[in-house]
Amino acid sequence: MHDSILDQELSSALEDGIESAKRRQILEGARKVFLARGFDGASMGEIAKVAGVSKGTLYVYFDSKESLFEALTTEEKQGLAEVLFKLDAEDPDVRGVLRKLGLSYLRRMGKPEHISSIRMVMGAAEKFPRLGQAFYEAGPCQGIARLKSYFDRQVEAGRLSIEDTGVAAQHLLDLCVSGMLRRLLFSVGDPPTEDQIQKNVENALRVFFAAYGPDAPKQ
């Protein structure tokens, strides 16, 4: 009886692993097709072909191109937020923590494939607003929420002076990409160099701490 239960649990775990791998395989194929064709130009048939699965299998996992696109963008942005916004609230060097975040954030935002994904979502959002909302909630909103929580801890510790930590989180991220993200979205110039990234982040930190540092004027 005990061995039978173990066999069932092992079989279930194996099936879950196969299901997860197949889903990941489909999402990876979809990512390639969406980036190459855009949302409107992509077809479920081509996605199935690139992913190496049948259309029948594809529809078992995702019932429409919209649901597949939403799952892809949501998972990618959630994963990015988890990786970028790991902030040590106990580290007294707030500037150092935010410098590390700013550099990682801007390096990622400036990648051509990331710019392409933003354009793709913006192109699809007018026809399918839910896709734009899902992208925004999974990415920017998650990052801002994590940064807000970090700022709350720093205000409590007296390391920052902020009245609205949510607004301050948006300010910092906007300052980091200031003058860079917009031109990249319009395909103006080359991706930022490491020197340009570091200069942008240092400028952002200087403005941020002038407004929100522990010695900043009370708001």
NORZIQUI-V176823 format. One record per residue. N is the residue number from 1. RES is the residue in one letter. SS is DSSP state (H for helix, E for strand, L for the rest). Layout:
# NORZIQUI-V176823
N RES SS
N RES SS
This chain:
# NORZIQUI-V176823
1 M L
2 H H
3 D H
4 S H
5 I H
6 L H
7 D H
8 Q H
9 E H
10 L H
11 S H
12 S H
13 A H
14 L H
15 E H
16 D H
17 G H
18 I H
19 E H
20 S H
21 A H
22 K H
23 R H
24 R H
25 Q H
26 I H
27 L H
28 E H
29 G H
30 A H
31 R H
32 K H
33 V H
34 F H
35 L H
36 A H
37 R H
38 G H
39 F H
40 D H
41 G H
42 A L
43 S L
44 M H
45 G H
46 E H
47 I H
48 A H
49 K H
50 V H
51 A H
52 G L
53 V L
54 S L
55 K H
56 G H
57 T H
58 L H
59 Y H
60 V H
61 Y H
62 F L
63 D L
64 S L
65 K H
66 E H
67 S H
68 L H
69 F H
70 E H
71 A H
72 L H
73 T H
74 T H
75 E H
76 E H
77 K H
78 Q H
79 G H
80 L H
81 A H
82 E H
83 V H
84 L H
85 F L
86 K L
87 L L
88 D L
89 A L
90 E L
91 D L
92 P L
93 D L
94 V H
95 R H
96 G H
97 V H
98 L H
99 R H
100 K H
101 L H
102 G H
103 L H
104 S H
105 Y H
106 L H
107 R H
108 R H
109 M H
110 G L
111 K L
112 P H
113 E H
114 H H
115 I H
116 S H
117 S H
118 I H
119 R H
120 M H
121 V H
122 M H
123 G H
124 A H
125 A H
126 E L
127 K L
128 F L
129 P H
130 R H
131 L H
132 G H
133 Q H
134 A H
135 F H
136 Y H
137 E H
138 A H
139 G L
140 P H
141 C H
142 Q H
143 G H
144 I H
145 A H
146 R H
147 L H
148 K H
149 S H
150 Y H
151 F H
152 D H
153 R H
154 Q H
155 V H
156 E H
157 A L
158 G L
159 R L
160 L E
161 S L
162 I L
163 E L
164 D L
165 T H
166 G H
167 V H
168 A H
169 A H
170 Q H
171 H H
172 L H
173 L H
174 D H
175 L H
176 C H
177 V H
178 S L
179 G L
180 M L
181 L H
182 R H
183 R H
184 L H
185 L H
186 F L
187 S L
188 V L
189 G L
190 D L
191 P L
192 P L
193 T L
194 E H
195 D H
196 Q H
197 I H
198 Q H
199 K H
200 N H
201 V H
202 E H
203 N H
204 A H
205 L H
206 R H
207 V H
208 F H
209 F H
210 A H
211 A H
212 Y H
213 G E
214 P L
215 D L
216 A L
217 P L
218 K L
219 Q L
